Structures are given as C-alpha cells and as structure tokens.
Amino acid sequence: MDMTQYAGSESKYLKATDLNGKRTRCVISGVELVEFERDDGRKDKKPAIAFNGKEKAMVCNPTSTSALNDAFGTDSEDWVGHEVELSTKHYATLGKDGLVLTPIGGKETELDDDIPF
C-alpha cells in the first residue's frame, strides 16, 4: 500500500507551521466536535473551529476552549461571527511551536471598586 500521502505534515486541521510565524485574524464560521484516538486506544472529542475563507479548521485545546468560553460564552453557537487572532508560541516543555488563539472583543469585563485589598 502506498503510504506517501501519510508521510507529509499535510492535515485538514491547522498547525503552527501553517502560520509561518505570522499572526492572522479570522472570523469563526462554525464549530464541530471531532473525535481523535489516543495512543492508549481511548477516544477524545475536541472542538474544531472553522474560519471564514480558510480551508483548515483549528482543533482547540483546553486553553483555547476556555478563552472562547470566557469571551463569547459556553454555547459554541455564540462563537460564530466573532473574530479571533491566531499566532504561534514556542513551548520549550514540548520542544515545538503550538497555536495560540486569542479572542478579539467578547464579554466586557466590569471593574469592581468594592474589592478589598
């Protein structure tokens, strides 16, 4: 069986190398759950974020998912139409670059003058 198609880093999901070290702003066009099999055989479901005009979706890690929840609410349907910035960061502990998703706008944070300190 020819395995050439599996040898490259081509994926239908966005990777840090796809950004070539640049930042980009994108508008979320949809969210779906995708299933991945772990090395131990168990399966994980993660949200995959699609963007207007982009071929690849981004699979969200817990940090990105929390950032989207905080900014746009916990219902993924409410994320659609919102803008995010995508960038990369080198993670020394992993020995590689990873994607960073930063929501643009979102819920306004109220200042509480009554915080005692």
Phi and psi restraints in degrees (range 20) as a CNS / XPLOR table:
assign (resid 1 and name C) (resid 2 and name N)
       (resid 2 and name CA) (resid 2 and name C) 1.0 -74.6 20.0 2
assign (resid 2 and name N) (resid 2 and name CA)
       (resid 2 and name C) (resid 3 and name N) 1.0 118.9 20.0 2
assign (resid 2 and name C) (resid 3 and name N)
       (resid 3 and name CA) (resid 3 and name C) 1.0 -104.6 20.0 2
assign (resid 3 and name N) (resid 3 and name CA)
       (resid 3 and name C) (resid 4 and name N) 1.0 14.4 20.0 2
assign (resid 3 and name C) (resid 4 and name N)
       (resid 4 and name CA) (resid 4 and name C) 1.0 -54.6 20.0 2
assign (resid 4 and name N) (resid 4 and name CA)
       (resid 4 and name C) (resid 5 and name N) 1.0 -41.2 20.0 2
assign (resid 4 and name C) (resid 5 and name N)
       (resid 5 and name CA) (resid 5 and name C) 1.0 -64.9 20.0 2
assign (resid 5 and name N) (resid 5 and name CA)
       (resid 5 and name C) (resid 6 and name N) 1.0 -19.1 20.0 2
assign (resid 5 and name C) (resid 6 and name N)
       (resid 6 and name CA) (resid 6 and name C) 1.0 -97.2 20.0 2
assign (resid 6 and name N) (resid 6 and name CA)
       (resid 6 and name C) (resid 7 and name N) 1.0 -6.8 20.0 2
assign (resid 6 and name C) (resid 7 and name N)
       (resid 7 and name CA) (resid 7 and name C) 1.0 -79.8 20.0 2
assign (resid 7 and name N) (resid 7 and name CA)
       (resid 7 and name C) (resid 8 and name N) 1.0 -29.2 20.0 2
assign (resid 7 and name C) (resid 8 and name N)
       (resid 8 and name CA) (resid 8 and name C) 1.0 -81.7 20.0 2
assign (resid 8 and name N) (resid 8 and name CA)
       (resid 8 and name C) (resid 9 and name N) 1.0 178.8 20.0 2
assign (resid 8 and name C) (resid 9 and name N)
       (resid 9 and name CA) (resid 9 and name C) 1.0 -95.9 20.0 2
assign (resid 9 and name N) (resid 9 and name CA)
       (resid 9 and name C) (resid 10 and name N) 1.0 11.4 20.0 2
assign (resid 9 and name C) (resid 10 and name N)
       (resid 10 and name CA) (resid 10 and name C) 1.0 -66.5 20.0 2
assign (resid 10 and name N) (resid 10 and name CA)
       (resid 10 and name C) (resid 11 and name N) 1.0 131.9 20.0 2
assign (resid 10 and name C) (resid 11 and name N)
       (resid 11 and name CA) (resid 11 and name C) 1.0 -145.8 20.0 2
assign (resid 11 and name N) (resid 11 and name CA)
       (resid 11 and name C) (resid 12 and name N) 1.0 154.9 20.0 2
assign (resid 11 and name C) (resid 12 and name N)
       (resid 12 and name CA) (resid 12 and name C) 1.0 -80.8 20.0 2
assign (resid 12 and name N) (resid 12 and name CA)
       (resid 12 and name C) (resid 13 and name N) 1.0 -5.8 20.0 2
assign (resid 12 and name C) (resid 13 and name N)
       (resid 13 and name CA) (resid 13 and name C) 1.0 -108.2 20.0 2
assign (resid 13 and name N) (resid 13 and name CA)
       (resid 13 and name C) (resid 14 and name N) 1.0 145.1 20.0 2
assign (resid 13 and name C) (resid 14 and name N)
       (resid 14 and name CA) (resid 14 and name C) 1.0 -64.9 20.0 2
assign (resid 14 and name N) (resid 14 and name CA)
       (resid 14 and name C) (resid 15 and name N) 1.0 138.5 20.0 2
assign (resid 14 and name C) (resid 15 and name N)
       (resid 15 and name CA) (resid 15 and name C) 1.0 -125.3 20.0 2
assign (resid 15 and name N) (resid 15 and name CA)
       (resid 15 and name C) (resid 16 and name N) 1.0 161.6 20.0 2
assign (resid 15 and name C) (resid 16 and name N)
       (resid 16 and name CA) (resid 16 and name C) 1.0 -56.9 20.0 2
assign (resid 16 and name N) (resid 16 and name CA)
       (resid 16 and name C) (resid 17 and name N) 1.0 -37.7 20.0 2
assign (resid 16 and name C) (resid 17 and name N)
       (resid 17 and name CA) (resid 17 and name C) 1.0 -64.8 20.0 2
assign (resid 17 and name N) (resid 17 and name CA)
       (resid 17 and name C) (resid 18 and name N) 1.0 -23.5 20.0 2
assign (resid 17 and name C) (resid 18 and name N)
       (resid 18 and name CA) (resid 18 and name C) 1.0 -65.9 20.0 2
assign (resid 18 and name N) (resid 18 and name CA)
       (resid 18 and name C) (resid 19 and name N) 1.0 -25.4 20.0 2
assign (resid 18 and name C) (resid 19 and name N)
       (resid 19 and name CA) (resid 19 and name C) 1.0 -85.1 20.0 2
assign (resid 19 and name N) (resid 19 and name CA)
       (resid 19 and name C) (resid 20 and name N) 1.0 -11.8 20.0 2
assign (resid 19 and name C) (resid 20 and name N)
       (resid 20 and name CA) (resid 20 and name C) 1.0 51.3 20.0 2
assign (resid 20 and name N) (resid 20 and name CA)
       (resid 20 and name C) (resid 21 and name N) 1.0 38.2 20.0 2
assign (resid 20 and name C) (resid 21 and name N)
       (resid 21 and name CA) (resid 21 and name C) 1.0 75.5 20.0 2
assign (resid 21 and name N) (resid 21 and name CA)
       (resid 21 and name C) (resid 22 and name N) 1.0 6.7 20.0 2
assign (resid 21 and name C) (resid 22 and name N)
       (resid 22 and name CA) (resid 22 and name C) 1.0 -100.4 20.0 2
assign (resid 22 and name N) (resid 22 and name CA)
       (resid 22 and name C) (resid 23 and name N) 1.0 162.1 20.0 2
assign (resid 22 and name C) (resid 23 and name N)
       (resid 23 and name CA) (resid 23 and name C) 1.0 -101.2 20.0 2
assign (resid 23 and name N) (resid 23 and name CA)
       (resid 23 and name C) (resid 24 and name N) 1.0 147.1 20.0 2
assign (resid 23 and name C) (resid 24 and name N)
       (resid 24 and name CA) (resid 24 and name C) 1.0 -145.8 20.0 2
assign (resid 24 and name N) (resid 24 and name CA)
       (resid 24 and name C) (resid 25 and name N) 1.0 146.5 20.0 2
assign (resid 24 and name C) (resid 25 and name N)
       (resid 25 and name CA) (resid 25 and name C) 1.0 -102.7 20.0 2
assign (resid 25 and name N) (resid 25 and name CA)
       (resid 25 and name C) (resid 26 and name N) 1.0 138.7 20.0 2
assign (resid 25 and name C) (resid 26 and name N)
       (resid 26 and name CA) (resid 26 and name C) 1.0 -138.8 20.0 2
assign (resid 26 and name N) (resid 26 and name CA)
       (resid 26 and name C) (resid 27 and name N) 1.0 154.3 20.0 2
assign (resid 26 and name C) (resid 27 and name N)
       (resid 27 and name CA) (resid 27 and name C) 1.0 -106.0 20.0 2
assign (resid 27 and name N) (resid 27 and name CA)
       (resid 27 and name C) (resid 28 and name N) 1.0 130.8 20.0 2
assign (resid 27 and name C) (resid 28 and name N)
       (resid 28 and name CA) (resid 28 and name C) 1.0 -69.8 20.0 2
assign (resid 28 and name N) (resid 28 and name CA)
       (resid 28 and name C) (resid 29 and name N) 1.0 127.7 20.0 2
assign (resid 28 and name C) (resid 29 and name N)
       (resid 29 and name CA) (resid 29 and name C) 1.0 -108.6 20.0 2
assign (resid 29 and name N) (resid 29 and name CA)
       (resid 29 and name C) (resid 30 and name N) 1.0 -15.4 20.0 2
assign (resid 29 and name C) (resid 30 and name N)
       (resid 30 and name CA) (resid 30 and name C) 1.0 -179.0 20.0 2
assign (resid 30 and name N) (resid 30 and name CA)
       (resid 30 and name C) (resid 31 and name N) 1.0 163.5 20.0 2
assign (resid 30 and name C) (resid 31 and name N)
       (resid 31 and name CA) (resid 31 and name C) 1.0 -137.7 20.0 2
assign (resid 31 and name N) (resid 31 and name CA)
       (resid 31 and name C) (resid 32 and name N) 1.0 133.6 20.0 2
assign (resid 31 and name C) (resid 32 and name N)
       (resid 32 and name CA) (resid 32 and name C) 1.0 -137.6 20.0 2
assign (resid 32 and name N) (resid 32 and name CA)
       (resid 32 and name C) (resid 33 and name N) 1.0 155.1 20.0 2
assign (resid 32 and name C) (resid 33 and name N)
       (resid 33 and name CA) (resid 33 and name C) 1.0 -89.6 20.0 2
assign (resid 33 and name N) (resid 33 and name CA)
       (resid 33 and name C) (resid 34 and name N) 1.0 133.0 20.0 2
assign (resid 33 and name C) (resid 34 and name N)
       (resid 34 and name CA) (resid 34 and name C) 1.0 -120.2 20.0 2
assign (resid 34 and name N) (resid 34 and name CA)
       (resid 34 and name C) (resid 35 and name N) 1.0 148.3 20.0 2
assign (resid 34 and name C) (resid 35 and name N)
       (resid 35 and name CA) (resid 35 and name C) 1.0 -108.1 20.0 2
assign (resid 35 and name N) (resid 35 and name CA)
       (resid 35 and name C) (resid 36 and name N) 1.0 135.2 20.0 2
assign (resid 35 and name C) (resid 36 and name N)
       (resid 36 and name CA) (resid 36 and name C) 1.0 -126.1 20.0 2
assign (resid 36 and name N) (resid 36 and name CA)
       (resid 36 and name C) (resid 37 and name N) 1.0 143.1 20.0 2
assign (resid 36 and name C) (resid 37 and name N)
       (resid 37 and name CA) (resid 37 and name C) 1.0 -94.4 20.0 2
assign (resid 37 and name N) (resid 37 and name CA)
       (resid 37 and name C) (resid 38 and name N) 1.0 129.9 20.0 2
assign (resid 37 and name C) (resid 38 and name N)
       (resid 38 and name CA) (resid 38 and name C) 1.0 -82.5 20.0 2
assign (resid 38 and name N) (resid 38 and name CA)
       (resid 38 and name C) (resid 39 and name N) 1.0 168.0 20.0 2
assign (resid 38 and name C) (resid 39 and name N)
       (resid 39 and name CA) (resid 39 and name C) 1.0 -59.2 20.0 2
assign (resid 39 and name N) (resid 39 and name CA)
       (resid 39 and name C) (resid 40 and name N) 1.0 -31.0 20.0 2
assign (resid 39 and name C) (resid 40 and name N)
       (resid 40 and name CA) (resid 40 and name C) 1.0 -85.6 20.0 2
assign (resid 40 and name N) (resid 40 and name CA)
       (resid 40 and name C) (resid 41 and name N) 1.0 5.0 20.0 2
assign (resid 40 and name C) (resid 41 and name N)
       (resid 41 and name CA) (resid 41 and name C) 1.0 93.1 20.0 2
assign (resid 41 and name N) (resid 41 and name CA)
       (resid 41 and name C) (resid 42 and name N) 1.0 -16.5 20.0 2
assign (resid 41 and name C) (resid 42 and name N)
       (resid 42 and name CA) (resid 42 and name C) 1.0 -71.3 20.0 2
assign (resid 42 and name N) (resid 42 and name CA)
       (resid 42 and name C) (resid 43 and name N) 1.0 159.0 20.0 2
assign (resid 42 and name C) (resid 43 and name N)
       (resid 43 and name CA) (resid 43 and name C) 1.0 -113.1 20.0 2
assign (resid 43 and name N) (resid 43 and name CA)
       (resid 43 and name C) (resid 44 and name N) 1.0 140.6 20.0 2
assign (resid 43 and name C) (resid 44 and name N)
       (resid 44 and name CA) (resid 44 and name C) 1.0 -117.6 20.0 2
assign (resid 44 and name N) (resid 44 and name CA)
       (resid 44 and name C) (resid 45 and name N) 1.0 144.8 20.0 2
assign (resid 44 and name C) (resid 45 and name N)
       (resid 45 and name CA) (resid 45 and name C) 1.0 -111.0 20.0 2
assign (resid 45 and name N) (resid 45 and name CA)
       (resid 45 and name C) (resid 46 and name N) 1.0 136.4 20.0 2
assign (resid 45 and name C) (resid 46 and name N)
       (resid 46 and name CA) (resid 46 and name C) 1.0 -136.9 20.0 2
assign (resid 46 and name N) (resid 46 and name CA)
       (resid 46 and name C) (resid 47 and name N) 1.0 150.8 20.0 2
assign (resid 46 and name C) (resid 47 and name N)
       (resid 47 and name CA) (resid 47 and name C) 1.0 -74.8 20.0 2
assign (resid 47 and name N) (resid 47 and name CA)
       (resid 47 and name C) (resid 48 and name N) 1.0 139.4 20.0 2
assign (resid 47 and name C) (resid 48 and name N)
       (resid 48 and name CA) (resid 48 and name C) 1.0 -116.8 20.0 2
assign (resid 48 and name N) (resid 48 and name CA)
       (resid 48 and name C) (resid 49 and name N) 1.0 124.8 20.0 2
assign (resid 48 and name C) (resid 49 and name N)
       (resid 49 and name CA) (resid 49 and name C) 1.0 -98.7 20.0 2
assign (resid 49 and name N) (resid 49 and name CA)
       (resid 49 and name C) (resid 50 and name N) 1.0 123.8 20.0 2
assign (resid 49 and name C) (resid 50 and name N)
       (resid 50 and name CA) (resid 50 and name C) 1.0 -96.0 20.0 2
assign (resid 50 and name N) (resid 50 and name CA)
       (resid 50 and name C) (resid 51 and name N) 1.0 149.5 20.0 2
assign (resid 50 and name C) (resid 51 and name N)
       (resid 51 and name CA) (resid 51 and name C) 1.0 -123.7 20.0 2
assign (resid 51 and name N) (resid 51 and name CA)
       (resid 51 and name C) (resid 52 and name N) 1.0 145.6 20.0 2
assign (resid 51 and name C) (resid 52 and name N)
       (resid 52 and name CA) (resid 52 and name C) 1.0 -56.1 20.0 2
assign (resid 52 and name N) (resid 52 and name CA)
       (resid 52 and name C) (resid 53 and name N) 1.0 127.8 20.0 2
assign (resid 52 and name C) (resid 53 and name N)
       (resid 53 and name CA) (resid 53 and name C) 1.0 73.4 20.0 2
assign (resid 53 and name N) (resid 53 and name CA)
       (resid 53 and name C) (resid 54 and name N) 1.0 8.0 20.0 2
assign (resid 53 and name C) (resid 54 and name N)
       (resid 54 and name CA) (resid 54 and name C) 1.0 -114.1 20.0 2
assign (resid 54 and name N) (resid 54 and name CA)
       (resid 54 and name C) (resid 55 and name N) 1.0 141.9 20.0 2
assign (resid 54 and name C) (resid 55 and name N)
       (resid 55 and name CA) (resid 55 and name C) 1.0 -76.7 20.0 2
assign (resid 55 and name N) (resid 55 and name CA)
       (resid 55 and name C) (resid 56 and name N) 1.0 -34.3 20.0 2
assign (resid 55 and name C) (resid 56 and name N)
       (resid 56 and name CA) (resid 56 and name C) 1.0 -103.3 20.0 2
assign (resid 56 and name N) (resid 56 and name CA)
       (resid 56 and name C) (resid 57 and name N) 1.0 142.9 20.0 2
assign (resid 56 and name C) (resid 57 and name N)
       (resid 57 and name CA) (resid 57 and name C) 1.0 -95.1 20.0 2
assign (resid 57 and name N) (resid 57 and name CA)
       (resid 57 and name C) (resid 58 and name N) 1.0 160.5 20.0 2
assign (resid 57 and name C) (resid 58 and name N)
       (resid 58 and name CA) (resid 58 and name C) 1.0 -108.3 20.0 2
assign (resid 58 and name N) (resid 58 and name CA)
       (resid 58 and name C) (resid 59 and name N) 1.0 126.0 20.0 2
assign (resid 58 and name C) (resid 59 and name N)
       (resid 59 and name CA) (resid 59 and name C) 1.0 -81.8 20.0 2
assign (resid 59 and name N) (resid 59 and name CA)
       (resid 59 and name C) (resid 60 and name N) 1.0 125.9 20.0 2
assign (resid 59 and name C) (resid 60 and name N)
       (resid 60 and name CA) (resid 60 and name C) 1.0 -88.7 20.0 2
assign (resid 60 and name N) (resid 60 and name CA)
       (resid 60 and name C) (resid 61 and name N) 1.0 135.1 20.0 2
assign (resid 60 and name C) (resid 61 and name N)
       (resid 61 and name CA) (resid 61 and name C) 1.0 -87.5 20.0 2
assign (resid 61 and name N) (resid 61 and name CA)
       (resid 61 and name C) (resid 62 and name N) 1.0 174.3 20.0 2
assign (resid 61 and name C) (resid 62 and name N)
       (resid 62 and name CA) (resid 62 and name C) 1.0 -58.4 20.0 2
assign (resid 62 and name N) (resid 62 and name CA)
       (resid 62 and name C) (resid 63 and name N) 1.0 -34.6 20.0 2
assign (resid 62 and name C) (resid 63 and name N)
       (resid 63 and name CA) (resid 63 and name C) 1.0 -65.8 20.0 2
assign (resid 63 and name N) (resid 63 and name CA)
       (resid 63 and name C) (resid 64 and name N) 1.0 -46.2 20.0 2
assign (resid 63 and name C) (resid 64 and name N)
       (resid 64 and name CA) (resid 64 and name C) 1.0 -66.0 20.0 2
assign (resid 64 and name N) (resid 64 and name CA)
       (resid 64 and name C) (resid 65 and name N) 1.0 -40.1 20.0 2
assign (resid 64 and name C) (resid 65 and name N)
       (resid 65 and name CA) (resid 65 and name C) 1.0 -63.2 20.0 2
assign (resid 65 and name N) (resid 65 and name CA)
       (resid 65 and name C) (resid 66 and name N) 1.0 -43.1 20.0 2
assign (resid 65 and name C) (resid 66 and name N)
       (resid 66 and name CA) (resid 66 and name C) 1.0 -62.4 20.0 2
assign (resid 66 and name N) (resid 66 and name CA)
       (resid 66 and name C) (resid 67 and name N) 1.0 -40.6 20.0 2
assign (resid 66 and name C) (resid 67 and name N)
       (resid 67 and name CA) (resid 67 and name C) 1.0 -62.6 20.0 2
assign (resid 67 and name N) (resid 67 and name CA)
       (resid 67 and name C) (resid 68 and name N) 1.0 -41.4 20.0 2
assign (resid 67 and name C) (resid 68 and name N)
       (resid 68 and name CA) (resid 68 and name C) 1.0 -67.4 20.0 2
assign (resid 68 and name N) (resid 68 and name CA)
       (resid 68 and name C) (resid 69 and name N) 1.0 -41.5 20.0 2
assign (resid 68 and name C) (resid 69 and name N)
       (resid 69 and name CA) (resid 69 and name C) 1.0 -58.9 20.0 2
assign (resid 69 and name N) (resid 69 and name CA)
       (resid 69 and name C) (resid 70 and name N) 1.0 -46.0 20.0 2
assign (resid 69 and name C) (resid 70 and name N)
       (resid 70 and name CA) (resid 70 and name C) 1.0 -64.6 20.0 2
assign (resid 70 and name N) (resid 70 and name CA)
       (resid 70 and name C) (resid 71 and name N) 1.0 -39.9 20.0 2
assign (resid 70 and name C) (resid 71 and name N)
       (resid 71 and name CA) (resid 71 and name C) 1.0 -81.4 20.0 2
assign (resid 71 and name N) (resid 71 and name CA)
       (resid 71 and name C) (resid 72 and name N) 1.0 -41.6 20.0 2
assign (resid 71 and name C) (resid 72 and name N)
       (resid 72 and name CA) (resid 72 and name C) 1.0 -121.2 20.0 2
assign (resid 72 and name N) (resid 72 and name CA)
       (resid 72 and name C) (resid 73 and name N) 1.0 -0.5 20.0 2
assign (resid 72 and name C) (resid 73 and name N)
       (resid 73 and name CA) (resid 73 and name C) 1.0 101.4 20.0 2
assign (resid 73 and name N) (resid 73 and name CA)
       (resid 73 and name C) (resid 74 and name N) 1.0 166.5 20.0 2
assign (resid 73 and name C) (resid 74 and name N)
       (resid 74 and name CA) (resid 74 and name C) 1.0 -86.0 20.0 2
assign (resid 74 and name N) (resid 74 and name CA)
       (resid 74 and name C) (resid 75 and name N) 1.0 -7.8 20.0 2
assign (resid 74 and name C) (resid 75 and name N)
       (resid 75 and name CA) (resid 75 and name C) 1.0 -90.5 20.0 2
assign (resid 75 and name N) (resid 75 and name CA)
       (resid 75 and name C) (resid 76 and name N) 1.0 115.4 20.0 2
assign (resid 75 and name C) (resid 76 and name N)
       (resid 76 and name CA) (resid 76 and name C) 1.0 -61.3 20.0 2
assign (resid 76 and name N) (resid 76 and name CA)
       (resid 76 and name C) (resid 77 and name N) 1.0 -22.8 20.0 2
assign (resid 76 and name C) (resid 77 and name N)
       (resid 77 and name CA) (resid 77 and name C) 1.0 -63.9 20.0 2
assign (resid 77 and name N) (resid 77 and name CA)
       (resid 77 and name C) (resid 78 and name N) 1.0 -27.3 20.0 2
assign (resid 77 and name C) (resid 78 and name N)
       (resid 78 and name CA) (resid 78 and name C) 1.0 -77.2 20.0 2
assign (resid 78 and name N) (resid 78 and name CA)
       (resid 78 and name C) (resid 79 and name N) 1.0 -11.2 20.0 2
assign (resid 78 and name C) (resid 79 and name N)
       (resid 79 and name CA) (resid 79 and name C) 1.0 -77.4 20.0 2
assign (resid 79 and name N) (resid 79 and name CA)
       (resid 79 and name C) (resid 80 and name N) 1.0 -27.4 20.0 2
assign (resid 79 and name C) (resid 80 and name N)
       (resid 80 and name CA) (resid 80 and name C) 1.0 -61.8 20.0 2
assign (resid 80 and name N) (resid 80 and name CA)
       (resid 80 and name C) (resid 81 and name N) 1.0 133.2 20.0 2
assign (resid 80 and name C) (resid 81 and name N)
       (resid 81 and name CA) (resid 81 and name C) 1.0 93.9 20.0 2
assign (resid 81 and name N) (resid 81 and name CA)
       (resid 81 and name C) (resid 82 and name N) 1.0 -10.8 20.0 2
assign (resid 81 and name C) (resid 82 and name N)
       (resid 82 and name CA) (resid 82 and name C) 1.0 -88.2 20.0 2
assign (resid 82 and name N) (resid 82 and name CA)
       (resid 82 and name C) (resid 83 and name N) 1.0 152.4 20.0 2
assign (resid 82 and name C) (resid 83 and name N)
       (resid 83 and name CA) (resid 83 and name C) 1.0 -97.0 20.0 2
assign (resid 83 and name N) (resid 83 and name CA)
       (resid 83 and name C) (resid 84 and name N) 1.0 143.2 20.0 2
assign (resid 83 and name C) (resid 84 and name N)
       (resid 84 and name CA) (resid 84 and name C) 1.0 -134.0 20.0 2
assign (resid 84 and name N) (resid 84 and name CA)
       (resid 84 and name C) (resid 85 and name N) 1.0 158.3 20.0 2
assign (resid 84 and name C) (resid 85 and name N)
       (resid 85 and name CA) (resid 85 and name C) 1.0 -108.6 20.0 2
assign (resid 85 and name N) (resid 85 and name CA)
       (resid 85 and name C) (resid 86 and name N) 1.0 133.7 20.0 2
assign (resid 85 and name C) (resid 86 and name N)
       (resid 86 and name CA) (resid 86 and name C) 1.0 -108.7 20.0 2
assign (resid 86 and name N) (resid 86 and name CA)
       (resid 86 and name C) (resid 87 and name N) 1.0 135.3 20.0 2
assign (resid 86 and name C) (resid 87 and name N)
       (resid 87 and name CA) (resid 87 and name C) 1.0 -149.0 20.0 2
assign (resid 87 and name N) (resid 87 and name CA)
       (resid 87 and name C) (resid 88 and name N) 1.0 -177.0 20.0 2
assign (resid 87 and name C) (resid 88 and name N)
       (resid 88 and name CA) (resid 88 and name C) 1.0 -125.5 20.0 2
assign (resid 88 and name N) (resid 88 and name CA)
       (resid 88 and name C) (resid 89 and name N) 1.0 159.2 20.0 2
assign (resid 88 and name C) (resid 89 and name N)
       (resid 89 and name CA) (resid 89 and name C) 1.0 -145.6 20.0 2
assign (resid 89 and name N) (resid 89 and name CA)
       (resid 89 and name C) (resid 90 and name N) 1.0 140.8 20.0 2
assign (resid 89 and name C) (resid 90 and name N)
       (resid 90 and name CA) (resid 90 and name C) 1.0 -84.8 20.0 2
assign (resid 90 and name N) (resid 90 and name CA)
       (resid 90 and name C) (resid 91 and name N) 1.0 127.5 20.0 2
assign (resid 90 and name C) (resid 91 and name N)
       (resid 91 and name CA) (resid 91 and name C) 1.0 -107.0 20.0 2
assign (resid 91 and name N) (resid 91 and name CA)
       (resid 91 and name C) (resid 92 and name N) 1.0 104.3 20.0 2
assign (resid 91 and name C) (resid 92 and name N)
       (resid 92 and name CA) (resid 92 and name C) 1.0 -60.8 20.0 2
assign (resid 92 and name N) (resid 92 and name CA)
       (resid 92 and name C) (resid 93 and name N) 1.0 -36.9 20.0 2
assign (resid 92 and name C) (resid 93 and name N)
       (resid 93 and name CA) (resid 93 and name C) 1.0 -65.5 20.0 2
assign (resid 93 and name N) (resid 93 and name CA)
       (resid 93 and name C) (resid 94 and name N) 1.0 -28.5 20.0 2
assign (resid 93 and name C) (resid 94 and name N)
       (resid 94 and name CA) (resid 94 and name C) 1.0 -94.5 20.0 2
assign (resid 94 and name N) (resid 94 and name CA)
       (resid 94 and name C) (resid 95 and name N) 1.0 -18.3 20.0 2
assign (resid 94 and name C) (resid 95 and name N)
       (resid 95 and name CA) (resid 95 and name C) 1.0 72.6 20.0 2
assign (resid 95 and name N) (resid 95 and name CA)
       (resid 95 and name C) (resid 96 and name N) 1.0 25.5 20.0 2
assign (resid 95 and name C) (resid 96 and name N)
       (resid 96 and name CA) (resid 96 and name C) 1.0 -158.2 20.0 2
assign (resid 96 and name N) (resid 96 and name CA)
       (resid 96 and name C) (resid 97 and name N) 1.0 169.9 20.0 2
assign (resid 96 and name C) (resid 97 and name N)
       (resid 97 and name CA) (resid 97 and name C) 1.0 -85.3 20.0 2
assign (resid 97 and name N) (resid 97 and name CA)
       (resid 97 and name C) (resid 98 and name N) 1.0 149.4 20.0 2
assign (resid 97 and name C) (resid 98 and name N)
       (resid 98 and name CA) (resid 98 and name C) 1.0 -132.7 20.0 2
assign (resid 98 and name N) (resid 98 and name CA)
       (resid 98 and name C) (resid 99 and name N) 1.0 164.6 20.0 2
assign (resid 98 and name C) (resid 99 and name N)
       (resid 99 and name CA) (resid 99 and name C) 1.0 -81.2 20.0 2
assign (resid 99 and name N) (resid 99 and name CA)
       (resid 99 and name C) (resid 100 and name N) 1.0 145.1 20.0 2
assign (resid 99 and name C) (resid 100 and name N)
       (resid 100 and name CA) (resid 100 and name C) 1.0 -124.6 20.0 2
assign (resid 100 and name N) (resid 100 and name CA)
       (resid 100 and name C) (resid 101 and name N) 1.0 127.4 20.0 2
assign (resid 100 and name C) (resid 101 and name N)
       (resid 101 and name CA) (resid 101 and name C) 1.0 -110.5 20.0 2
assign (resid 101 and name N) (resid 101 and name CA)
       (resid 101 and name C) (resid 102 and name N) 1.0 125.3 20.0 2
assign (resid 101 and name C) (resid 102 and name N)
       (resid 102 and name CA) (resid 102 and name C) 1.0 -121.7 20.0 2
assign (resid 102 and name N) (resid 102 and name CA)
       (resid 102 and name C) (resid 103 and name N) 1.0 115.8 20.0 2
assign (resid 102 and name C) (resid 103 and name N)
       (resid 103 and name CA) (resid 103 and name C) 1.0 -64.4 20.0 2
assign (resid 103 and name N) (resid 103 and name CA)
       (resid 103 and name C) (resid 104 and name N) 1.0 143.4 20.0 2
assign (resid 103 and name C) (resid 104 and name N)
       (resid 104 and name CA) (resid 104 and name C) 1.0 -107.3 20.0 2
assign (resid 104 and name N) (resid 104 and name CA)
       (resid 104 and name C) (resid 105 and name N) 1.0 122.5 20.0 2
assign (resid 104 and name C) (resid 105 and name N)
       (resid 105 and name CA) (resid 105 and name C) 1.0 79.6 20.0 2
assign (resid 105 and name N) (resid 105 and name CA)
       (resid 105 and name C) (resid 106 and name N) 1.0 -145.3 20.0 2
assign (resid 105 and name C) (resid 106 and name N)
       (resid 106 and name CA) (resid 106 and name C) 1.0 103.6 20.0 2
assign (resid 106 and name N) (resid 106 and name CA)
       (resid 106 and name C) (resid 107 and name N) 1.0 -159.1 20.0 2
assign (resid 106 and name C) (resid 107 and name N)
       (resid 107 and name CA) (resid 107 and name C) 1.0 -63.0 20.0 2
assign (resid 107 and name N) (resid 107 and name CA)
       (resid 107 and name C) (resid 108 and name N) 1.0 136.7 20.0 2
assign (resid 107 and name C) (resid 108 and name N)
       (resid 108 and name CA) (resid 108 and name C) 1.0 -77.8 20.0 2
assign (resid 108 and name N) (resid 108 and name CA)
       (resid 108 and name C) (resid 109 and name N) 1.0 138.2 20.0 2
assign (resid 108 and name C) (resid 109 and name N)
       (resid 109 and name CA) (resid 109 and name C) 1.0 -91.6 20.0 2
assign (resid 109 and name N) (resid 109 and name CA)
       (resid 109 and name C) (resid 110 and name N) 1.0 125.5 20.0 2
assign (resid 109 and name C) (resid 110 and name N)
       (resid 110 and name CA) (resid 110 and name C) 1.0 -87.4 20.0 2
assign (resid 110 and name N) (resid 110 and name CA)
       (resid 110 and name C) (resid 111 and name N) 1.0 138.3 20.0 2
assign (resid 110 and name C) (resid 111 and name N)
       (resid 111 and name CA) (resid 111 and name C) 1.0 -86.0 20.0 2
assign (resid 111 and name N) (resid 111 and name CA)
       (resid 111 and name C) (resid 112 and name N) 1.0 137.0 20.0 2
assign (resid 111 and name C) (resid 112 and name N)
       (resid 112 and name CA) (resid 112 and name C) 1.0 -111.9 20.0 2
assign (resid 112 and name N) (resid 112 and name CA)
       (resid 112 and name C) (resid 113 and name N) 1.0 105.7 20.0 2
assign (resid 112 and name C) (resid 113 and name N)
       (resid 113 and name CA) (resid 113 and name C) 1.0 -72.7 20.0 2
assign (resid 113 and name N) (resid 113 and name CA)
       (resid 113 and name C) (resid 114 and name N) 1.0 -9.6 20.0 2
assign (resid 113 and name C) (resid 114 and name N)
       (resid 114 and name CA) (resid 114 and name C) 1.0 -91.8 20.0 2
assign (resid 114 and name N) (resid 114 and name CA)
       (resid 114 and name C) (resid 115 and name N) 1.0 10.1 20.0 2
assign (resid 114 and name C) (resid 115 and name N)
       (resid 115 and name CA) (resid 115 and name C) 1.0 -73.5 20.0 2
assign (resid 115 and name N) (resid 115 and name CA)
       (resid 115 and name C) (resid 116 and name N) 1.0 119.7 20.0 2
assign (resid 115 and name C) (resid 116 and name N)
       (resid 116 and name CA) (resid 116 and name C) 1.0 -80.2 20.0 2
assign (resid 116 and name N) (resid 116 and name CA)
       (resid 116 and name C) (resid 117 and name N) 1.0 133.4 20.0 2
